C-alpha cells in the first residue's frame, strides 16, 4: 500500500494538471469564440464555460501552491475544488446536452482529486473497530425485587 507521502504527491500532480489544463483550455475556449456568443442558457454559453474553466484552473494552482507550502487548509480547499468542479461539469453537460472530451477529462480529474484527498486523509486505513462494551451482569435475586 502506498504511503501517505505518495498519496500527497499524487494529489499535488493532479492539482497541477487541473491548473495547467484549466488555464490553457479556458484561454483556448475564449480565444476561439470571442466574447460575443450569446446563449439562452447561462451554463451553455461558451464564454462562461471558458471563464469558469480558467477559474477552476487558477483555484487549482493556488491549492497546489498551498499543498506545497503545507498550509493547514490545503486539503479542504482541494476537496472543495473537486466537488465544485464535479458539480459544474455535470451542470454544463446537462445544459449542453452532450458529453464533451473536455468535460469527461475534467470530471475524471475532479473525481481522482477527491479520491486522493480521501487517501491523504487516511481513508484507506479504515476506521478502527469500536471497543466492545463490558458484558452486563446477570440478574440475581436482589435485582428481581425491583419489580414489586
Secondary structure in CASP SS format (residue, H / E / C, confidence):
PFRMAT SS
TARGET T0000
AUTHOR 0000-0000-0000
METHOD secondary structure of the structure
MODEL  1
X C 1.00
X C 1.00
X C 1.00
X H 1.00
X H 1.00
X H 1.00
X H 1.00
X H 1.00
X H 1.00
X H 1.00
X H 1.00
X H 1.00
X H 1.00
X H 1.00
X H 1.00
X H 1.00
X H 1.00
X H 1.00
X H 1.00
X H 1.00
X H 1.00
X H 1.00
X H 1.00
X H 1.00
X H 1.00
X H 1.00
X H 1.00
X H 1.00
X H 1.00
X H 1.00
X H 1.00
X H 1.00
X H 1.00
X C 1.00
X C 1.00
X C 1.00
X C 1.00
X C 1.00
X C 1.00
X C 1.00
X C 1.00
X H 1.00
X H 1.00
X H 1.00
X C 1.00
X H 1.00
X H 1.00
X H 1.00
X H 1.00
X H 1.00
X H 1.00
X H 1.00
X H 1.00
X H 1.00
X H 1.00
X H 1.00
X H 1.00
X H 1.00
X H 1.00
X H 1.00
X H 1.00
X H 1.00
X H 1.00
X H 1.00
X H 1.00
X H 1.00
X H 1.00
X H 1.00
X H 1.00
X C 1.00
X C 1.00
X C 1.00
X C 1.00
X H 1.00
X H 1.00
X H 1.00
X H 1.00
X H 1.00
X H 1.00
X H 1.00
X H 1.00
X H 1.00
X H 1.00
X H 1.00
X H 1.00
X H 1.00
X H 1.00
X H 1.00
X H 1.00
X H 1.00
X H 1.00
X H 1.00
X H 1.00
X H 1.00
X H 1.00
X H 1.00
X C 1.00
X C 1.00
X C 1.00
X C 1.00
X H 1.00
X H 1.00
X H 1.00
X H 1.00
X H 1.00
X H 1.00
X H 1.00
X H 1.00
X H 1.00
X H 1.00
X H 1.00
X H 1.00
X H 1.00
X H 1.00
X H 1.00
X H 1.00
X H 1.00
X H 1.00
X H 1.00
X H 1.00
X C 1.00
X C 1.00
X H 1.00
X H 1.00
X H 1.00
X C 1.00
X C 1.00
X C 1.00
X C 1.00
X C 1.00
X C 1.00
X C 1.00
X C 1.00
X C 1.00
X C 1.00
X C 1.00
X C 1.00
X C 1.00
X C 1.00
X C 1.00
X H 1.00
X H 1.00
X H 1.00
X H 1.00
X H 1.00
X H 1.00
X H 1.00
X C 1.00
END
